[in-house]
Amino acid sequence: MKLRSVKTATVMVLWLTVGYLFSVTLMNGKAEVVMDEQAHLISSSCGQHNSTQPIDNKGVLNLAVWNIYKQKKPQWQQTLTSLENDANLILLQEAKLSLKLDRFITANGLHLAMAKAFKLFSTPVGVMNLSTASPSHSCAFHAIEPWIRFAKSSLVSSYLLSNGQTLLVVNLHGINFDWRLQRYEQQWQVVAKKIALHQGPVILAGDFNTWRNERLEIVEELTARLKLKEARYKSDFRHRVFGYPLDHLYYRGLNLVHAASFKTAASDHNPIVAQFTLMASEH
């Protein structure tokens, strides 16, 4: 009798595991980019716009980086409005393309580029760029979390600058449950190849989940190889785990005027804000 009960329990666990993995795989789908600020059409892994408007304002680029925690906290819209009032470009992680966020984007005349990580009840969740000018090109990439199997996404986008250059922007949400860091490093190598091929200015930012030294070392080694500088913060209230900051901002080919991170109750992460000026074009 006991043996039969054990077998029954084992079969049930196996079925539940298979069902969970199947459900998560369906939710993840393929890496897809959302690039239509009106219809929010999901296309393939890459999308294009015929953009002619520069992302900067007369050589000045204001940027914000924030893990918005799927808009779970009631103050998210107030904080996002504050960021939108100043920023040309907002890089969000854990953004949920809900009806309320959809209305916010439309009401403020923002352009959207999003890399879907997975769908939650048919609503895309992932990293998202909100900007005053549309990107000319965006590509979405997936990295699958070990154990829980949900995807994390990265978005690689190109924006025109007023000096004739093209700004490459990488918005990355690092995978979390990889102790050996093989998949974490693989996720980084994908975007590193894109950065290495780009000749102009670069911004690399997001929630990198650098909650232990070995993770931070991977990021620091890669960014050093790509000649990216990390922003230095006038005030630094970035969310920390075990003393390590999770959110980062790196750049190349731009002049950093100032950067800061301020406290908010609207998410479990605090935003980063920064201002850059363009360098004179060599072309």
SERO-692666 format. One record per atom (N, C-alpha, C): x, y, z. Coordinates in steps of 0.2 Angstrom, whole numbers, padded with zeros to 4 digits, always signed. Layout:
XYZ
...
end
This chain:
+0004-0006+0000
+0000+0000+0000
+0004+0006+0000
+0010+0006+0004
+0014+0012+0005
+0018+0013-0002
+0020+0007-0005
+0023+0008-0011
+0019+0011-0017
+0013+0009-0017
+0008+0011-0022
+0007+0019-0021
+0007+0021-0014
+0006+0028-0013
+0012+0032-0015
+0018+0029-0014
+0024+0033-0016
+0024+0033-0024
+0022+0028-0027
+0022+0028-0035
+0017+0033-0037
+0011+0034-0034
+0006+0038-0036
+0009+0046-0035
+0012+0047-0029
+0015+0053-0028
+0020+0055-0033
+0024+0050-0034
+0030+0052-0039
+0027+0053-0046
+0022+0050-0048
+0018+0051-0055
+0015+0058-0055
+0012+0060-0049
+0009+0066-0049
+0014+0072-0049
+0020+0071-0046
+0025+0076-0046
+0028+0077-0053
+0029+0071-0056
+0031+0071-0063
+0027+0075-0068
+0020+0074-0067
+0015+0077-0071
+0015+0084-0070
+0015+0086-0063
+0015+0093-0061
+0022+0097-0064
+0027+0093-0064
+0033+0096-0067
+0033+0097-0074
+0031+0092-0078
+0030+0093-0085
+0025+0098-0087
+0019+0098-0083
+0014+0104-0084
+0017+0111-0083
+0021+0111-0078
+0024+0118-0076
+0029+0120-0082
+0033+0115-0084
+0038+0117-0089
+0035+0118-0095
+0030+0115-0097
+0026+0116-0103
+0023+0123-0103
+0020+0125-0097
+0016+0131-0097
+0021+0137-0097
+0027+0136-0094
+0032+0141-0094
+0035+0142-0101
+0036+0137-0105
+0039+0137-0111
+0034+0141-0116
+0027+0139-0115
+0022+0143-0119
+0022+0151-0117
+0023+0152-0111
+0023+0159-0109
+0029+0163-0111
+0035+0159-0111
+0041+0162-0114
+0041+0163-0122
+0038+0158-0125
+0038+0159-0132
+0045+0160-0135
+0046+0164-0141
+0052+0166-0144
+0054+0173-0142
+0060+0175-0142
+0062+0182-0141
+0059+0186-0147
+0055+0191-0144
+0051+0195-0149
+0051+0202-0147
+0051+0207-0152
+0052+0214-0151
+0045+0217-0152
+0043+0222-0148
+0037+0226-0149
+0040+0233-0151
+0038+0235-0157
+0040+0242-0159
+0035+0246-0162
+0029+0245-0160
+0024+0250-0163
+0020+0253-0158
+0021+0260-0157
+0019+0264-0151
+0011+0265-0152
+0008+0263-0157
+0000+0263-0157
-0003+0257-0156
-0001+0252-0161
-0004+0245-0160
-0001+0240-0156
+0006+0242-0154
+0010+0238-0150
+0010+0231-0153
+0012+0231-0160
+0012+0224-0163
+0019+0221-0161
+0018+0214-0160
+0024+0210-0159
+0026+0207-0165
+0032+0208-0167
+0035+0206-0173
+0040+0200-0172
+0045+0199-0176
+0050+0194-0175
+0055+0197-0170
+0061+0193-0170
+0066+0195-0165
+0069+0202-0166
+0068+0205-0172
+0070+0212-0174
+0065+0216-0177
+0066+0222-0176
+0061+0227-0180
+0064+0233-0182
+0061+0237-0186
+0064+0243-0189
+0059+0248-0189
+0061+0255-0189
+0057+0261-0190
+0061+0265-0195
+0058+0269-0199
+0061+0274-0203
+0061+0280-0199
+0066+0280-0194
+0067+0286-0190
+0072+0291-0192
+0070+0297-0192
+0074+0303-0194
+0075+0308-0189
+0072+0307-0183
+0072+0312-0177
+0078+0309-0173
+0083+0314-0171
+0088+0312-0166
+0085+0311-0159
+0088+0306-0155
+0086+0305-0148
+0088+0311-0143
+0093+0314-0145
+0096+0319-0140
+0092+0326-0142
+0093+0331-0137
+0090+0337-0138
+0096+0342-0139
+0098+0344-0145
+0103+0349-0146
+0110+0347-0142
+0111+0341-0143
+0117+0338-0140
+0117+0336-0133
+0111+0336-0130
+0110+0334-0123
+0106+0328-0123
+0108+0323-0119
+0104+0316-0119
+0103+0315-0111
+0096+0315-0109
+0094+0314-0103
+0092+0306-0102
+0094+0303-0098
+0093+0295-0098
+0090+0293-0091
+0086+0288-0090
+0083+0285-0084
+0084+0278-0085
+0085+0274-0079
+0086+0267-0079
+0082+0265-0073
+0077+0260-0074
+0073+0258-0068
+0070+0251-0069
+0070+0247-0064
+0067+0241-0064
+0060+0243-0060
+0055+0243-0064
+0048+0245-0062
+0044+0240-0059
+0046+0234-0058
+0043+0229-0053
+0036+0227-0056
+0035+0227-0063
+0029+0225-0066
+0023+0230-0064
+0025+0236-0062
+0020+0241-0060
+0016+0238-0054
+0019+0234-0049
+0015+0231-0044
+0013+0236-0038
+0017+0242-0038
+0016+0247-0032
+0012+0253-0035
+0008+0255-0031
+0003+0261-0034
+0006+0267-0036
+0012+0269-0033
+0016+0275-0035
+0020+0275-0042
+0019+0269-0045
+0024+0268-0051
+0023+0274-0056
+0016+0276-0057
+0015+0281-0063
+0017+0288-0061
+0017+0289-0054
+0020+0296-0052
+0027+0296-0053
+0031+0291-0051
+0038+0291-0052
+0040+0291-0060
+0036+0287-0064
+0038+0286-0071
+0036+0293-0074
+0031+0297-0072
+0030+0303-0075
+0035+0308-0073
+0038+0308-0067
+0044+0312-0065
+0050+0310-0070
+0051+0304-0071
+0057+0302-0075
+0055+0305-0082
+0049+0304-0085
+0047+0306-0092
+0048+0313-0093
+0047+0317-0088
+0047+0324-0088
+0054+0327-0090
+0059+0323-0088
+0066+0325-0089
+0070+0321-0095
+0068+0315-0096
+0072+0310-0100
+0070+0310-0107
+0075+0309-0111
+0074+0308-0118
+0073+0300-0119
+0076+0296-0115
+0076+0289-0115
+0075+0286-0108
+0071+0282-0108
+0070+0278-0101
+0070+0271-0103
+0075+0267-0099
+0076+0260-0100
+0073+0257-0094
+0068+0253-0095
+0064+0249-0090
+0066+0242-0090
+0066+0239-0084
+0066+0232-0083
+0060+0229-0079
+0058+0223-0080
+0051+0221-0078
+0046+0225-0079
+0045+0227-0085
+0040+0231-0087
+0034+0227-0090
+0028+0228-0088
+0022+0224-0090
+0018+0229-0094
+0017+0227-0101
+0013+0231-0105
+0006+0231-0104
+0004+0233-0098
-0003+0233-0096
-0007+0239-0100
-0014+0239-0099
-0018+0244-0102
-0016+0251-0099
-0015+0251-0093
-0013+0257-0089
-0006+0260-0092
-0001+0256-0093
+0005+0258-0095
+0004+0260-0103
+0000+0256-0106
-0001+0258-0113
-0004+0265-0114
-0009+0266-0110
-0012+0273-0110
-0007+0278-0108
-0002+0277-0103
+0003+0282-0101
+0007+0283-0107
+0009+0278-0111
+0014+0279-0117
+0011+0283-0122
+0004+0282-0123
+0001+0285-0129
-0001+0293-0127
-0003+0294-0120
-0004+0300-0118
+0002+0305-0118
+0008+0302-0117
+0014+0306-0117
+0018+0306-0123
+0015+0303-0129
+0018+0303-0135
+0024+0300-0136
+0025+0295-0132
+0032+0291-0132
+0032+0286-0137
+0038+0284-0139
+0040+0279-0143
+0042+0272-0139
+0040+0267-0141
+0041+0261-0138
+0045+0256-0141
+0050+0253-0138
+0053+0247-0140
+0054+0242-0134
+0052+0236-0135
+0051+0231-0130
+0054+0224-0132
+0058+0221-0128
+0060+0214-0129
+0056+0210-0124
+0051+0206-0126
+0047+0202-0122
+0051+0196-0119
+0050+0196-0113
+0053+0190-0109
+0048+0184-0109
+0042+0186-0107
+0037+0181-0107
+0030+0185-0107
+0025+0181-0108
+0018+0184-0107
+0015+0182-0101
+0012+0186-0097
+0008+0185-0091
+0001+0186-0093
-0003+0181-0093
-0010+0182-0095
-0011+0186-0102
-0007+0184-0107
-0007+0187-0113
-0004+0194-0113
-0001+0196-0108
+0002+0203-0108
+0010+0202-0108
+0013+0206-0112
+0020+0205-0113
+0024+0208-0107
+0029+0205-0104
+0033+0207-0099
+0040+0207-0101
+0044+0212-0099
+0051+0212-0101
+0055+0218-0101
+0060+0219-0104
+0064+0226-0104
+0060+0230-0109
+0060+0237-0108
+0057+0241-0112
+0060+0248-0112
+0061+0251-0118
+0063+0258-0119
+0058+0262-0121
+0057+0268-0117
+0052+0273-0119
+0056+0279-0121
+0055+0282-0127
+0059+0287-0129
+0055+0293-0133
+0058+0299-0134
+0055+0304-0137
+0056+0303-0145
+0061+0299-0147
+0062+0298-0154
+0062+0290-0155
+0059+0287-0160
+0059+0280-0161
+0066+0278-0163
+0067+0271-0161
+0074+0268-0163
+0073+0267-0170
+0079+0267-0174
+0079+0265-0181
+0079+0257-0181
+0081+0254-0176
+0082+0246-0176
+0082+0244-0169
+0079+0238-0168
+0079+0235-0161
+0079+0227-0162
+0083+0224-0158
+0082+0216-0158
+0082+0214-0151
+0078+0209-0150
+0076+0206-0143
+0080+0199-0143
+0082+0198-0137
+0086+0192-0135
+0084+0189-0129
+0084+0182-0128
+0081+0178-0123
+0087+0175-0119
+0087+0174-0112
+0091+0170-0108
+0086+0166-0104
+0086+0160-0103
+0082+0156-0099
+0085+0155-0092
+0081+0156-0087
+0083+0155-0080
+0084+0148-0079
+0089+0145-0076
+0089+0139-0074
+0084+0138-0068
+0082+0132-0067
+0077+0130-0062
+0070+0132-0063
+0069+0139-0063
+0062+0141-0064
+0060+0142-0071
+0065+0142-0076
+0064+0142-0083
+0061+0148-0086
+0059+0153-0082
+0056+0159-0085
+0062+0163-0089
+0060+0166-0094
+0065+0170-0098
+0067+0177-0095
+0073+0179-0096
+0075+0186-0095
+0076+0189-0102
+0075+0195-0103
+0076+0198-0110
+0081+0203-0110
+0084+0204-0116
+0089+0210-0117
+0086+0213-0124
+0087+0220-0124
+0085+0223-0130
+0091+0228-0133
+0093+0227-0139
+0098+0231-0142
+0095+0235-0147
+0096+0242-0146
+0092+0246-0151
+0097+0252-0153
+0096+0255-0159
+0100+0260-0162
+0095+0266-0162
+0098+0272-0160
+0095+0278-0161
+0099+0283-0164
+0096+0288-0168
+0100+0293-0172
+0102+0298-0167
+0108+0301-0168
+0110+0307-0164
+0111+0313-0169
+0110+0319-0166
+0110+0325-0170
+0117+0327-0173
+0123+0323-0170
+0129+0324-0173
+0131+0320-0179
+0126+0316-0181
+0126+0311-0187
+0128+0304-0185
+0130+0303-0178
+0132+0296-0176
+0125+0292-0174
+0126+0286-0173
+0121+0281-0171
+0123+0279-0164
+0118+0280-0159
+0119+0277-0152
+0116+0270-0152
+0121+0266-0149
+0118+0259-0148
+0116+0259-0141
+0110+0256-0139
+0108+0256-0132
+0106+0249-0131
+0109+0246-0125
+0108+0239-0123
+0104+0239-0116
+0098+0237-0116
+0094+0236-0110
+0094+0229-0108
+0097+0227-0102
+0098+0220-0101
+0095+0219-0094
+0092+0214-0093
+0090+0211-0086
+0093+0204-0085
+0098+0204-0081
+0102+0198-0080
+0098+0192-0077
+0100+0186-0079
+0097+0180-0076
+0099+0180-0069
+0095+0176-0065
+0096+0177-0057
+0098+0170-0054
+0096+0164-0057
+0096+0158-0053
+0102+0153-0056
+0107+0156-0058
+0113+0152-0061
+0119+0153-0057
+0120+0148-0052
+0126+0148-0048
+0132+0147-0051
+0133+0143-0056
+0139+0142-0060
+0140+0147-0065
+0135+0151-0066
+0136+0157-0070
+0138+0156-0078
+0137+0150-0080
+0138+0148-0087
+0133+0152-0091
+0126+0151-0089
+0121+0155-0093
+0121+0162-0093
+0123+0165-0087
+0124+0172-0086
+0129+0175-0090
+0135+0171-0091
+0140+0173-0095
+0138+0173-0102
+0134+0168-0104
+0132+0167-0111
+0127+0173-0113
+0123+0175-0108
+0118+0180-0109
+0122+0187-0111
+0128+0188-0107
+0132+0194-0108
+0136+0193-0115
+0138+0187-0117
+0142+0187-0123
+0138+0189-0129
+0131+0187-0129
+0127+0189-0135
+0127+0197-0136
+0126+0200-0130
+0126+0208-0131
+0133+0211-0132
+0138+0207-0130
+0145+0210-0130
+0147+0210-0138
+0144+0205-0141
+0146+0204-0149
+0143+0210-0152
+0137+0212-0150
+0134+0218-0154
+0137+0224-0152
+0139+0225-0146
+0143+0231-0144
+0150+0231-0148
+0153+0226-0148
+0160+0226-0151
+0160+0228-0158
+0154+0226-0162
+0153+0228-0169
+0151+0235-0170
+0149+0239-0165
+0147+0245-0166
+0153+0250-0165
+0153+0255-0170
+0158+0260-0170
+0157+0266-0166
+0150+0268-0165
+0149+0274-0162
+0148+0274-0154
+0144+0279-0151
+0143+0279-0144
+0138+0273-0142
+0139+0271-0136
+0136+0265-0133
+0133+0267-0126
+0127+0265-0124
+0125+0265-0117
+0123+0257-0116
+0125+0255-0110
+0123+0248-0108
+0121+0249-0101
+0115+0247-0100
+0112+0248-0093
+0106+0243-0092
+0104+0243-0085
+0099+0238-0083
+0100+0236-0076
+0096+0231-0075
+0096+0227-0069
+0100+0221-0070
+0107+0221-0068
+0111+0215-0070
+0111+0210-0065
+0108+0210-0060
+0107+0205-0054
+0114+0203-0052
+0119+0208-0051
+0125+0207-0049
+0126+0207-0041
+0123+0202-0038
+0122+0201-0031
+0128+0197-0027
+0133+0195-0031
+0139+0192-0028
+0145+0194-0033
+0151+0194-0030
+0157+0196-0033
+0158+0193-0040
+0157+0186-0040
+0158+0183-0046
+0154+0186-0052
+0148+0188-0051
+0144+0191-0056
+0146+0197-0058
+0148+0201-0053
+0151+0208-0054
+0157+0208-0058
+0161+0203-0057
+0168+0202-0061
+0166+0200-0068
+0161+0196-0070
+0160+0195-0077
+0158+0202-0080
+0154+0206-0077
+0152+0212-0080
+0158+0217-0081
+0162+0217-0075
+0167+0222-0076
+0173+0220-0081
+0174+0213-0081
+0179+0211-0086
+0176+0212-0094
+0170+0211-0095
+0167+0212-0101
+0167+0220-0103
+0165+0224-0099
+0164+0231-0100
+0171+0234-0101
+0176+0232-0097
+0183+0234-0098
+0185+0232-0105
+0184+0226-0107
+0186+0224-0114
+0183+0228-0119
+0177+0230-0118
+0173+0234-0123
+0174+0242-0122
+0179+0244-0118
+0181+0251-0116
+0175+0255-0114
+0170+0252-0110
+0165+0255-0107
+0166+0258-0100
+0164+0264-0099
+0165+0267-0092
+0159+0266-0088
+0159+0265-0082
+0154+0265-0077
+0152+0272-0075
+0146+0273-0074
+0144+0280-0072
+0146+0280-0064
+0148+0286-0062
+0149+0288-0055
+0143+0292-0053
+0141+0291-0047
+0135+0293-0045
+0136+0299-0039
+0132+0305-0040
+0133+0310-0035
+0129+0308-0029
+0124+0304-0030
+0120+0301-0024
+0119+0294-0027
+0120+0289-0022
+0119+0282-0025
+0115+0278-0020
+0108+0278-0022
+0104+0274-0018
+0101+0268-0022
+0106+0265-0026
+0104+0259-0030
+0102+0253-0025
+0098+0249-0027
+0096+0243-0023
+0102+0238-0023
+0103+0236-0017
+0108+0232-0015
+0106+0225-0012
+0110+0220-0014
+0109+0213-0011
+0115+0211-0009
+0116+0209-0003
+0123+0207+0000
+0128+0212-0001
+0126+0218-0001
+0130+0224-0002
+0132+0226-0009
+0130+0222-0014
+0131+0223-0021
+0126+0227-0024
+0127+0232-0028
+0122+0235-0032
+0119+0231-0038
+0113+0231-0039
+0110+0226-0045
+0110+0230-0051
+0109+0237-0051
+0107+0241-0057
+0114+0245-0059
+0115+0245-0065
+0121+0248-0068
+0120+0253-0074
+0124+0257-0075
+0124+0261-0081
+0132+0262-0083
+0133+0259-0090
+0139+0260-0093
+0139+0264-0099
+0144+0267-0102
+0144+0271-0108
+0150+0271-0111
+0150+0273-0117
+0156+0274-0121
+0155+0280-0127
+0159+0284-0128
+0159+0289-0134
+0154+0294-0132
+0152+0296-0126
+0148+0301-0123
+0152+0305-0117
+0150+0311-0116
+0152+0314-0110
+0147+0314-0105
+0149+0311-0099
+0144+0311-0093
+0144+0317-0090
+0139+0321-0089
+0138+0327-0085
+0137+0325-0078
+0132+0321-0077
+0131+0319-0070
+0126+0313-0070
+0126+0309-0064
+0122+0303-0063
+0120+0303-0056
+0115+0300-0055
+0112+0299-0048
+0107+0294-0047
+0106+0291-0041
+0101+0286-0040
+0097+0289-0034
+0090+0289-0035
+0086+0292-0029
+0081+0287-0027
+0079+0288-0020
+0075+0283-0017
+0067+0284-0020
+0064+0279-0020
+0057+0279-0022
+0053+0273-0019
+0047+0274-0017
+0043+0268-0014
+0039+0265-0020
+0040+0267-0026
+0036+0264-0032
+0039+0258-0035
+0044+0255-0032
+0047+0249-0034
+0051+0246-0029
+0054+0240-0030
+0059+0237-0025
+0066+0239-0028
+0066+0243-0033
+0073+0246-0036
+0072+0253-0036
+0077+0257-0035
+0078+0264-0036
+0080+0266-0043
+0077+0271-0046
+0080+0273-0053
+0087+0276-0053
+0090+0276-0058
+0096+0279-0060
+0094+0285-0065
+0096+0291-0064
+0096+0296-0069
+0102+0299-0071
+0103+0301-0077
+0110+0303-0080
+0109+0308-0085
+0114+0312-0086
+0114+0317-0092
+0120+0316-0095
+0120+0316-0102
+0126+0315-0106
+0126+0321-0111
+0132+0323-0114
+0132+0327-0120
+0136+0323-0125
+0135+0325-0131
+0138+0322-0137
+0145+0324-0138
+0149+0320-0140
+0156+0322-0143
+0155+0324-0150
+0160+0328-0152
+0160+0330-0159
+0161+0324-0164
+0157+0324-0169
+0158+0318-0173
+0164+0319-0177
+0167+0313-0179
+0173+0312-0182
+0172+0312-0190
+0166+0311-0192
+0164+0310-0199
+0163+0317-0202
end
